[in-house]
């Protein structure tokens, strides 16, 4: 949808994005079959199917945010915002917008995945903690040896992408609870150097972390729905 901003044709789904979509859709088909065989009541099957479908929309939105973040970030060449012309400054602000969209959506999807796993696998994590995240659910699965094969796959992804997730989580927490991440960078630089002209953030590094966040989320969805299918 957003590729039209760059004069490009509509995205053709491929790679991990397509694999995730296909795996989720296959799970939804299986739910309907189980409902017809009487293995699931209509209410439970319908609820789980709605949850599953929501991941397709969420992952689609995350992919578009990462793509736009990468494209607009690639248009920024200046090291300081005050050196930018109007066009480059617009590209920079659009990069910031979509980068924020990306890291917020990474953790939104993971939180939804934690809720979904708790429901689909009947883990009852709410008995331990009323408000819980994907990482809380994963710890519960590991600690109680629930669905060990899936838990091992998800934990491996958590570790593999740990550095990128930690960086994105820090940005998310700043954005949500304190101040804009880019403002915090400016404040730290000003306090350290006394200069009011602060360099912009590491755009290639941020874009790479957003891409890795998308990869982790996609692979976590593939692992989950392949296991449930």
TORLO-913191 format. One record per atom (N, C-alpha, C, O): x, y, z. Coordinates in pm, whole numbers. Example, Ala and Ser with C-alpha at 12.3 -4.5 7.8 and 13.67 -1.06 7.14 Angstrom:
<recs>
u/v/w
1319/-569/780
1230/-450/780
1320/-330/780
1424/-332/846
1285/-225/708
1367/-106/714
1290/3/787
1341/114/804
</recs>
This chain:
<recs>
u/v/w
83/-120/0
0/0/0
87/126/0
65/216/-81
186/134/91
265/256/104
374/270/-2
436/376/-12
398/167/-80
499/177/-185
460/278/-292
544/322/-370
333/314/-294
287/415/-389
354/549/-363
365/631/-454
400/574/-240
469/700/-209
600/711/-286
652/821/-305
654/598/-328
781/596/-402
760/567/-550
855/539/-623
633/572/-594
602/545/-733
625/400/-771
655/371/-887
611/310/-675
638/168/-698
509/89/-704
407/133/-650
511/-26/-768
391/-110/-772
364/-175/-636
449/-171/-547
249/-231/-622
209/-299/-499
307/-412/-466
357/-479/-556
332/-431/-340
424/-535/-295
377/-674/-337
257/-704/-329
469/-757/-380
443/-898/-403
498/-974/-282
618/-971/-257
411/-1041/-210
453/-1110/-88
550/-1223/-123
523/-1303/-212
662/-1227/-51
757/-1336/-71
838/-1352/57
816/-1281/155
931/-1446/56
1019/-1466/170
945/-1501/298
842/-1569/296
998/-1452/410
941/-1484/541
802/-1423/557
718/-1479/627
777/-1310/493
644/-1250/502
539/-1345/445
437/-1371/509
563/-1397/326
469/-1490/263
459/-1619/344
350/-1674/360
573/-1668/393
572/-1791/473
487/-1773/598
411/-1862/636
501/-1659/663
421/-1632/782
272/-1625/747
190/-1685/815
239/-1552/642
98/-1542/600
41/-1681/569
-68/-1715/615
115/-1761/492
67/-1893/453
48/-1983/575
-49/-2059/581
139/-1975/670
131/-2060/789
11/-2022/875
-58/-2109/928
-13/-1893/889
-128/-1847/968
-258/-1889/899
-351/-1935/966
-265/-1874/768
-387/-1911/696
-412/-2061/703
-526/-2105/712
-305/-2139/698
-320/-2285/710
-375/-2322/848
-455/-2415/861
-332/-2250/950
-384/-2274/1084
-534/-2243/1090
-610/-2318/1151
-576/-2134/1027
-717/-2098/1026
-801/-2205/957
-911/-2236/1002
-749/-2261/848
-819/-2370/778
-833/-2491/870
-938/-2554/874
-727/-2522/943
-731/-2636/1034
-833/-2614/1145
-902/-2707/1186
-845/-2491/1193
-945/-2462/1295
-1086/-2495/1245
-1166/-2553/1317
-1114/-2457/1120
-1246/-2484/1064
-1271/-2633/1052
-1382/-2680/1077
-1168/-2708/1015
-1182/-2853/1004
-1208/-2915/1141
-1291/-3005/1154
-1138/-2867/1241
-1157/-2920/1377
-1298/-2886/1428
-1360/-2966/1498
-1347/-2768/1391
-1482/-2731/1430
-1584/-2824/1366
-1678/-2868/1432
-1566/-2854/1236
-1659/-2942/1165
-1657/-3084/1222
-1758/-3153/1222
-1540/-3127/1270
-1529/-3261/1327
-1576/-3266/1472
-1578/-3372/1534
-1613/-3151/1526
-1661/-3146/1663
-1551/-3142/1767
-1577/-3161/1886
-1428/-3117/1724
-1316/-3112/1818
-1306/-2977/1888
-1246/-2965/1995
-1366/-2876/1828
-1370/-2742/1886
-1511/-2686/1871
-1575/-2706/1768
-1560/-2617/1973
-1690/-2553/1958
-1675/-2429/1871
-1565/-2375/1855
-1784/-2385/1815
-1782/-2275/1718
-1726/-2147/1780
-1655/-2071/1714
-1759/-2123/1907
-1712/-2001/1971
-1561/-1998/1985
-1498/-1897/1953
-1503/-2107/2031
-1357/-2113/2047
-1286/-2105/1913
-1187/-2033/1898
-1338/-2180/1815
-1276/-2178/1682
-1282/-2039/1621
-1185/-1991/1563
-1398/-1974/1634
-1413/-1840/1578
-1321/-1739/1645
-1263/-1654/1578
-1310/-1748/1777
-1224/-1656/1851
-1078/-1673/1812
-1009/-1574/1786
-1030/-1797/1807
-891/-1822/1771
-863/-1780/1626
-754/-1732/1594
-961/-1799/1539
-945/-1761/1399
-933/-1609/1385
-852/-1560/1306
-1011/-1535/1461
-1003/-1388/1458
-867/-1342/1509
-804/-1254/1451
-821/-1403/1618
-689/-1369/1670
-582/-1394/1564
-495/-1310/1541
-590/-1511/1500
-489/-1547/1400
-490/-1449/1283
-384/-1404/1238
-609/-1416/1234
-620/-1323/1120
-560/-1187/1154
-505/-1120/1066
-569/-1147/1280
-518/-1015/1318
-366/-1007/1301
-312/-898/1280
-297/-1121/1309
-152/-1120/1290
-114/-1090/1146
-8/-1033/1120
-199/-1128/1053
-170/-1097/913
-170/-946/891
-79/-892/829
-273/-879/941
-279/-733/927
-162/-666/1001
-101/-573/949
-133/-713/1121
-27/-651/1201
110/-668/1137
190/-575/1135
137/-788/1084
267/-812/1021
279/-733/891
387/-684/858
170/-721/818
168/-640/696
202/-496/729
283/-434/659
143/-441/835
170/-303/875
315/-286/920
377/-183/892
369/-386/990
508/-378/1034
602/-379/914
696/-300/909
577/-467/818
664/-473/699
664/-341/625
769/-295/581
547/-278/612
539/-150/541
613/-41/617
680/43/557
602/-42/750
673/58/831
824/42/815
895/142/800
873/-82/819
1017/-106/804
1064/-64/665
1170/-5/650
985/-95/565
1021/-59/427
1032/92/412
1130/142/356
932/165/460
934/311/448
1046/373/531
1109/470/489
1069/318/648
1180/363/732
1312/349/656
1395/439/658
1331/235/589
1454/211/513
1465/308/396
1571/365/372
1357/326/322
1361/411/203
1384/558/239
1469/623/179
1309/610/335
1328/750/373
1462/771/442
1527/874/422
1505/674/523
1635/685/587
1747/691/486
1847/760/508
1732/619/374
1834/619/269
1845/751/196
1943/774/126
1746/838/212
1750/969/147
1822/1074/230
1844/1186/184
1860/1038/353
1925/1134/443
2076/1119/431
2130/1010/451
2144/1227/399
2289/1226/380
2362/1313/482
2478/1285/515
2298/1416/533
2362/1510/625
2378/1448/763
2299/1363/804
2480/1492/833
2506/1442/969
2431/1523/1073
2402/1473/1182
2399/1649/1041
2328/1736/1133
2200/1786/1067
2198/1815/947
2093/1796/1146
1965/1837/1089
1971/1979/1036
1906/2010/936
2047/2069/1101
2050/2208/1056
2120/2222/920
2108/2327/856
2192/2118/875
2258/2120/744
2165/2074/631
2199/2088/513
2050/2021/665
1961/1962/565
1884/2069/490
1845/2171/547
1861/2043/361
1767/2127/288
1625/2078/318
1606/1980/390
1527/2145/264
1388/2113/298
1352/1970/261
1285/1901/338
1395/1924/143
1361/1790/99
1422/1683/187
1358/1584/221
1549/1704/224
1616/1605/308
1556/1605/449
1542/1500/512
1520/1724/498
1459/1732/630
1324/1660/631
1291/1592/728
1246/1676/525
1119/1603/516
1143/1453/517
1072/1379/586
1244/1407/441
1276/1264/438
1317/1216/577
1279/1107/619
1396/1297/648
1440/1259/782
1321/1245/877
1312/1147/951
1230/1340/875
1114/1334/964
1023/1216/929
963/1156/1017
1014/1183/802
935/1067/763
1003/937/806
937/842/848
1137/936/795
1211/820/847
1182/801/995
1153/689/1039
1189/909/1074
1164/901/1218
1024/846/1244
1006/761/1330
927/896/1170
788/853/1188
775/702/1165
715/633/1248
829/652/1057
812/511/1026
902/421/1112
868/306/1139
1016/473/1155
1099/397/1248
1026/376/1380
1026/267/1437
962/483/1429
883/469/1551
768/371/1530
741/286/1615
701/384/1418
594/289/1386
646/146/1394
580/57/1448
766/125/1338
822/-10/1332
849/-65/1470
806/-176/1502
922/10/1555
956/-51/1683
836/-64/1775
832/-155/1858
738/25/1763
615/8/1841
539/-116/1796
483/-188/1879
537/-140/1666
463/-255/1613
532/-388/1644
465/-489/1661
664/-388/1652
735/-511/1687
684/-563/1822
649/-680/1835
679/-475/1921
639/-519/2054
488/-534/2068
441/-610/2152
413/-462/1987
269/-483/1984
238/-625/1935
153/-693/1994
305/-668/1829
281/-803/1778
327/-908/1879
257/-1007/1901
442/-886/1941
490/-983/2040
394/-993/2159
369/-1102/2208
340/-879/2204
244/-884/2314
117/-959/2272
61/-1036/2350
72/-935/2149
-45/-1008/2099
-15/-1157/2089
-100/-1241/2117
108/-1189/2049
146/-1330/2038
146/-1396/2176
103/-1510/2190
195/-1324/2277
190/-1379/2413
47/-1405/2457
18/-1510/2514
-42/-1311/2430
-184/-1330/2465
-243/-1448/2389
-315/-1530/2446
-210/-1457/2260
-265/-1565/2178
-215/-1702/2227
-294/-1796/2240
-86/-1713/2256
-31/-1839/2306
-98/-1878/2437
-129/-1995/2460
-120/-1781/2523
-185/-1809/2651
-325/-1865/2631
-367/-1956/2703
-397/-1810/2531
-532/-1857/2503
-532/-1992/2431
-599/-2086/2473
-454/-2001/2323
-456/-2121/2239
-403/-2243/2312
-451/-2354/2291
-303/-2224/2398
-241/-2336/2469
-291/-2351/2613
-246/-2438/2687
-385/-2264/2650
-447/-2268/2783
-339/-2267/2893
-337/-2353/2980
-251/-2168/2887
-137/-2162/2979
-173/-2098/3112
-104/-2119/3212
-281/-2018/3114
-329/-1952/3237
-221/-1864/3302
-204/-1864/3424
-150/-1790/3219
-46/-1702/3271
-104/-1594/3361
-36/-1544/3450
-230/-1557/3338
-293/-1451/3418
-303/-1490/3565
-318/-1403/3651
-297/-1618/3595
-299/-1660/3735
-169/-1624/3806
-166/-1609/3928
-62/-1610/3729
68/-1575/3783
90/-1423/3782
147/-1366/3875
41/-1359/3673
63/-1216/3655
-52/-1161/3573
-77/-1207/3462
-124/-1062/3627
-245/-1014/3559
-214/-947/3426
-288/-962/3329
-103/-873/3421
-61/-810/3295
71/-875/3254
170/-868/3326
70/-938/3140
188/-1015/3100
223/-989/2954
139/-947/2875
348/-1015/2920
398/-995/2784
432/-1129/2721
419/-1234/2784
474/-1123/2597
524/-1243/2528
636/-1308/2608
642/-1430/2618
725/-1226/2664
840/-1279/2735
798/-1345/2866
861/-1442/2909
693/-1294/2930
638/-1359/3049
584/-1497/3015
610/-1594/3086
510/-1505/2906
453/-1632/2862
564/-1731/2828
556/-1849/2863
668/-1683/2760
779/-1770/2724
848/-1824/2850
882/-1942/2855
868/-1739/2950
929/-1787/3075
841/-1891/3142
892/-1988/3199
710/-1872/3137
618/-1969/3197
625/-2102/3123
628/-2208/3185
628/-2097/2991
638/-2220/2913
765/-2296/2946
763/-2418/2961
875/-2223/2959
1003/-2288/2990
1006/-2340/3133
1047/-2454/3158
962/-2256/3226
970/-2293/3367
886/-2415/3401
923/-2494/3487
771/-2429/3334
681/-2541/3363
687/-2650/3256
610/-2746/3257
782/-2633/3162
800/-2731/3054
670/-2754/2976
636/-2867/2941
598/-2643/2950
478/-2649/2866
521/-2638/2720
593/-2545/2683
476/-2732/2636
502/-2726/2493
650/-2695/2467
686/-2594/2408
733/-2786/2514
879/-2763/2519
939/-2736/2383
1030/-2653/2370
890/-2804/2280
949/-2785/2147
926/-2643/2097
1017/-2580/2045
804/-2593/2112
775/-2456/2070
849/-2357/2159
905/-2259/2109
850/-2381/2289
920/-2290/2380
1068/-2280/2344
1125/-2171/2348
1130/-2392/2309
1272/-2391/2272
1295/-2310/2146
1393/-2236/2136
1206/-2323/2048
1219/-2248/1922
1207/-2098/1947
1285/-2019/1895
1108/-2060/2027
1086/-1918/2055
1198/-1860/2140
1239/-1745/2119
1249/-1938/2234
1359/-1888/2316
1485/-1869/2231
1559/-1772/2251
1509/-1959/2138
1625/-1946/2049
1616/-1817/1968
1717/-1749/1949
1496/-1783/1921
1477/-1658/1848
1500/-1537/1939
1563/-1440/1898
1450/-1544/2059
1470/-1435/2156
1619/-1410/2177
1662/-1295/2182
1696/-1516/2190
1840/-1501/2212
1911/-1454/2086
1998/-1367/2092
1874/-1510/1973
1940/-1476/1847
1925/-1329/1813
2018/-1266/1763
1808/-1274/1841
1779/-1134/1807
1783/-1044/1931
1729/-934/1930
1848/-1092/2036
1846/-1021/2164
1899/-879/2158
1838/-788/2215
2012/-858/2090
2072/-724/2085
1978/-624/2018
1957/-513/2068
1923/-663/1904
1832/-573/1832
1705/-547/1914
1658/-434/1920
1651/-652/1977
1530/-634/2057
1556/-544/2176
1471/-462/2212
1673/-557/2239
1706/-470/2353
1710/-324/2310
1659/-237/2380
1771/-297/2195
1779/-160/2144
1639/-106/2112
1605/6/2149
1560/-187/2044
1425/-144/2008
1338/-126/2132
1256/-34/2138
1355/-212/2232
1278/-200/2355
1313/-70/2428
1226/-2/2482
1441/-37/2430
1484/88/2493
1420/208/2424
1373/300/2490
1417/206/2291
1354/314/2214
1204/319/2243
1147/426/2260
1142/201/2248
997/195/2275
966/251/2413
871/328/2428
1045/213/2512
1019/260/2648
1036/412/2660
957/478/2726
1139/465/2595
1158/610/2594
1038/680/2529
984/776/2583
1000/629/2413
891/690/2337
760/685/2415
681/779/2411
738/575/2486
610/554/2554
604/623/2689
500/677/2727
715/620/2763
711/662/2902
788/790/2935
765/850/3039
880/832/2848
964/947/2884
959/1057/2780
883/1153/2794
1038/1043/2675
1043/1145/2571
1079/1078/2439
1117/961/2436
1066/1153/2330
1105/1098/2200
1250/1054/2203
1335/1121/2260
1277/939/2141
1412/884/2144
1513/981/2084
1625/993/2134
1475/1050/1976
1569/1141/1910
1596/1264/1997
1705/1320/1993
1496/1305/2077
1516/1416/2169
1612/1375/2281
1697/1453/2323
1599/1252/2327
1689/1201/2430
1833/1197/2379
1925/1231/2453
1853/1155/2254
1987/1156/2195
2044/1298/2193
2161/1320/2226
1961/1394/2153
2005/1534/2148
2041/1586/2287
2141/1656/2304
1959/1550/2386
1983/1594/2522
2115/1538/2575
2194/1611/2635
2139/1409/2553
2264/1348/2600
2385/1415/2535
2484/1443/2602
2375/1442/2404
2487/1503/2333
2512/1645/2383
2627/1685/2403
2405/1720/2405
2418/1858/2452
2481/1863/2591
2564/1950/2620
2440/1770/2677
2494/1765/2813
2642/1728/2812
2719/1774/2896
2680/1644/2716
2819/1597/2710
2912/1699/2646
3025/1717/2692
2865/1766/2541
2954/1854/2462
2924/2002/2479
3010/2085/2450
2804/2035/2524
2765/2174/2534
2723/2235/2402
2693/2354/2395
2720/2154/2296
2682/2203/2163
2533/2191/2143
2471/2092/2182
2475/2294/2081
2332/2285/2050
2308/2216/1915
2195/2183/1882
2416/2195/1838
2403/2123/1712
2442/1978/1735
2560/1945/1748
2343/1893/1741
2367/1753/1772
2354/1669/1646
2265/1693/1564
2442/1570/1629
2430/1483/1511
2304/1399/1521
2260/1363/1630
2249/1367/1407
2131/1281/1407
2173/1139/1443
2292/1106/1441
2076/1057/1476
2102/921/1521
2163/836/1409
2170/878/1294
2205/718/1446
2264/623/1350
2151/560/1269
2096/457/1307
2118/622/1156
2004/576/1077
2026/433/1024
1936/350/1041
2140/401/961
2157/263/914
2147/160/1026
2090/53/1006
2201/194/1143
2191/101/1256
2048/83/1302
2006/-29/1332
1973/192/1309
1833/183/1349
1750/105/1248
1666/23/1285
1774/131/1121
1701/59/1016
1731/-91/1026
1641/-174/1013
1858/-124/1048
1896/-266/1060
1826/-331/1179
1779/-444/1168
1818/-261/1292
1748/-315/1408
1600/-335/1378
1541/-435/1421
1540/-241/1305
1399/-256/1268
1380/-377/1177
1283/-452/1192
1472/-397/1084
1466/-513/995
1480/-643/1075
1409/-741/1049
1571/-643/1172
1589/-762/1255
1467/-787/1343
1429/-902/1367
1404/-680/1391
1280/-696/1466
1171/-759/1382
1098/-846/1429
1161/-715/1257
1064/-775/1164
1096/-923/1141
1005/-1006/1141
1223/-955/1122
1262/-1095/1103
1225/-1180/1224
1170/-1289/1209
1255/-1130/1342
1227/-1207/1463
1078/-1233/1478
1036/-1346/1505
998/-1128/1460
853/-1142/1472
798/-1240/1368
715/-1325/1400
845/-1228/1244
800/-1319/1138
832/-1463/1172
748/-1552/1158
955/-1486/1217
996/-1623/1249
923/-1677/1372
895/-1797/1379
893/-1590/1468
817/-1633/1585
676/-1674/1546
623/-1772/1597
615/-1599/1454
481/-1635/1406
484/-1765/1327
396/-1850/1343
586/-1781/1243
599/-1905/1166
615/-2024/1260
549/-2127/1243
702/-2010/1359
725/-2119/1456
598/-2153/1531
565/-2270/1551
525/-2051/1574
403/-2073/1654
295/-2142/1573
239/-2242/1616
266/-2088/1455
155/-2143/1378
191/-2273/1308
102/-2353/1277
318/-2296/1283
359/-2427/1233
336/-2533/1343
290/-2644/1315
369/-2498/1465
351/-2590/1577
203/-2618/1600
164/-2733/1622
120/-2514/1595
-22/-2531/1622
-96/-2598/1508
-201/-2659/1528
-41/-2586/1389
-111/-2638/1270
-113/-2791/1271
-167/-2852/1180
</recs>
